[in-house]
Structures are given as structure tokens and as C-alpha cells.
Amino acid sequence: MRLSLAACAAICLSLVGPGVSAADGLPIDVNVNMARVLRINSPAATVIIGNPGIADVTIQDPLTLVLTGKSYGQTNLIVLDAQGSPIADTMIEVKQMQAGVMTVYQGQNRTTLSCAPTCQPIIMLGDDNSFTAQTLASSQVVQSAAQ
């Protein structure tokens, strides 16, 4: 029993990022539309996300993973070594960034603004479809002008 607890602790401790400890049983947090670097102690060969609609993870190099929040919610992350043995199995929680974000309701239509320091439209899940389309179109105009 002691050996299996030690093995479990070693696996949980092997997935860490800056300011992140998966060993305490808490999920690893990442904001929607943001990325986070995770460092692991053993080389990863395969990464699995339980629900790829919530988060994505890529292997940057064998000891570095990049976790990206795609949609709100929780899912799990499993990391396997080259032999298919688990290195880590932990929960991922994707949250909405709160600081500087304002949600505006006009009847049933919702829009989101990032106000740091001036308010600019951003796209969040649940925003009004026409607002989202206009924001995307505006963003594409700015990108093509910059090229």
C-alpha cells in the first residue's frame, strides 16, 4: 500500500508548471483563449485531453507541454511516456479571465469588452452572433492592414 501511494505521489508531482502544483489535488487552471506552459519531470511521448473542446495540449519538447484553454469547463489531462506508461493524470479547469473584462447585456444579446485601459470588443462563448461576426471581421481588417 505504501509503495502504491508513493508511486501515485510521484506521478502527481511530475506535472508542474510555474506556480502550479498538481500534487495538492487541485486542477490546473488556464483562462479561455490563453496558453500556459507546463514542465514535466519525465519525457512525454503522448498527451491526451479528455474533452478537446475544452482544452488543447501540445508537446513543445519532451519535458515541456503547452496547455491552451478553448472553452469553459473541466476536463482531464493524461501524459504517457514512450512505453505508454502514465506520467501524469490531472484535472484541467478552463476559466474566463475576470480582470478587465466587462460583459454587456442588451436585452438577450450579450457582448464582451476587454477594458485595460480602454474598452475593446473581444469574443467570448455566449456572445451575440452578430457581435461576434462584426468583431471577427474587424480583426481580419486590422490583420490584413498590418501585412
N, C-alpha and C positions, 0 to 999 in steps of 0.2 A: 504494500500500500504506500509506504514511504517513497519507494522508487517511482511509482506512477505519479505521485504528487510532485516529486522533483522534476520528472520529465515534463509534466504539464506546465510547471512554473518556468522551465527553461524555454518551452515553446512560446509561452505568453510573453516572456521577457525579450524574445528575439525580434519582435516587431516594435520598433520605436521610431519616433520622429522628434524633431525639435519640440521640447515641451510636452511630449506625448508619452504616456506610459500605458501600454495595453495590459500590463500585469495587474492593475488595480480593478480590472473587470469593467471599466468604463469604456464606452465606444470611442473610436477615434472620430473627432469632429472635422468636417470640412464644409465650407459655405458653397451654396449653389453658384455655378459658373466660376468657381475658383479651383486652383490646384494646390496640392500640398505634397511636399517631399517626405517620404518615409524611408528611413535607413533600417536595414535588417542585418543581423549578425552572421547569417549563413547565406550562401549564394542561392538565389531563386531561379528556377527554370520555368515554372508555370505559376500564373496568378489567376484566380477565379473570383468573380464577383457574383454573389447570389442573384441580384437583380441589376442587370446592366443599364436599366432605365433610370436608376437612382445614382449610380456612381460608375466610374471607369478607373481602371488602374493599368499602368504600363510598366514594364521593366526598363528603366533607364540604363542601368548596368546591373550585374548580378547582386549587388548589395544596396541598390537604390531603386525605389518604386516611386512613381508619380501617381497620386490619387486625385481624381477630378470629380467634383460634385456636379451632377447633372440635373437632379430633381430632388424635391424634399422627401425625406423618409429615412428608413433604416434598412440596411442590408448587411451581409457578411462578406468578409474577405478571407480567402484561403490562399496560402502561399505554399507551393510544393518545391522540393529540391529536384535534382536531375533523376533521382531514383523513384520519384513520385511520393516520397515521404513528406508528411506535413511539417512545415517550418513554423507556420502561424495560422491561427483561425480566430479572427476577432470581428467585432461588430463595427460598422461604419454608420455614422449618423450625419446626414446631409441637412444643413440648416440654412435658413435665409439670413443673410447679413443684415444686422439691425442698425448699426451705426450709420447715420447719414442717409438712410433710406426712408422715403415717405410714400405712403400709399394713399391715393386719392380716389374716392368713390363719387361718381356722378350717376345717381340712380343705381342701376345694377351694373354699370360699367366701371371697371377698375383700371387705374393706371398707376405706374410706379415711377418714382423720380429718385435720382441719387442727388443729394444736396450737400456736396462737400467741395467747395464752399458755395457754388451756385447750383441751382437745380437743373438737371438734365434728364431727359427720359431714358429709362432702362427697361429691359424686357424681363419680366418675371412670370412664372407659371400662374395662370389665372387672370392675367391682364386681358382687357378687351381686345378682340381680334383686330379691329381696325386700328387701334392704337399701336398694337404690335407690328402690323404691316407698315404703318407710317414710320415707325421708329427704325425698322429694318431698312426701308427704302432710304431714309435719311442717312443712315450709317453707310450704306453702299455708295451713296453720292460722295460722302466725305472720303471714303477709301479710294474711290476712283480718282478723285481730285488730287490725292496725295501721291499717286503713282506717276 
